[in-house]
């Protein structure tokens, strides 16, 4: 596993979580970094992405609630998730669309439940 994701857990509806993902510099540099999620019985979907230049893209379902950011000094990408809803429950995967190919993290479970 080239990408190391962390930060998942159990949170109540309306709460917040922050996911982080670290990548080797040979993958991170110049890559578009992203977060996907897969809920039980559903296909994996793109949640948010950020290009090497800082251009961001969000799924409509998370716009205004989630914020993706990257720290180029640390080779990390983060996903700040606010106002979480039960339907955000899923395994979240970090991704890197790099010149060397497409890379995935191991997945981290986010559960939104009271």
WOCORVEN-V370689 format. One record per pair of residues at least 24 apart in sequence whose C-alpha atoms are under 7 Angstrom apart, sorted by the first residue. I is the first residue (numbers start at 0). GAP is how many residues later the second one is. D is the distance in Angstrom with one decimal. If there is no record, write none. Layout:
i: <I,I>
gap: <GAP,GAP>
d: <D,D>
This chain:
i: <0,0,1,2,2,3,3,4,4,4,4,4,5,7,7,7,8,8,8,9,9,9,10,10,10,11,11,11,12,12,12,12,12,12,12,13,13,13,14,14,14,15,15,15,15,16,16,16,17,17,17,17,18,18,18,19,19,19,19,20,20,20,20,21,21,21,22,22,23,24,26,26,27,27,29,30,30,30,30,31,31,31,32,32,32,32,33,33,33,34,34,34,34,35,35,35,36,36,36,36,37,37,37,38,38,38,83,84,85,85,87>
gap: <104,105,103,101,102,101,102,89,100,101,102,103,102,100,101,102,100,101,102,100,101,102,100,101,102,100,101,102,70,71,72,73,99,100,101,69,70,71,67,68,69,65,66,67,68,63,64,65,60,61,62,63,59,60,61,56,57,58,59,55,56,57,73,53,54,55,52,53,51,50,71,73,47,68,68,65,66,67,68,64,65,66,44,62,63,64,60,61,62,57,58,59,60,56,57,58,53,54,55,56,52,53,54,50,51,52,28,27,26,27,24>
d: <6.2,6.6,6.6,6.1,4.4,5.6,6.8,6.4,6.0,6.7,6.6,6.6,6.3,5.3,5.2,4.9,6.2,5.0,6.1,6.2,4.7,5.9,6.3,5.0,6.3,5.4,5.0,5.0,7.0,5.4,5.1,6.3,5.8,6.0,6.5,4.1,4.9,6.4,6.1,5.5,5.5,5.4,4.4,6.2,6.2,6.2,5.2,6.7,6.9,5.6,4.5,5.9,5.5,5.0,6.5,6.9,5.8,4.3,6.5,5.4,5.3,6.3,6.3,5.9,4.5,6.7,5.8,6.3,6.9,6.2,6.0,6.9,6.0,7.0,6.7,6.0,5.3,4.3,7.0,5.8,5.1,6.6,6.9,5.7,4.6,6.3,5.8,5.0,6.3,6.6,5.5,4.6,5.9,5.6,5.0,6.4,5.8,5.4,4.2,5.9,5.2,5.3,6.6,6.5,4.2,6.4,6.8,6.1,4.7,5.9,6.7>
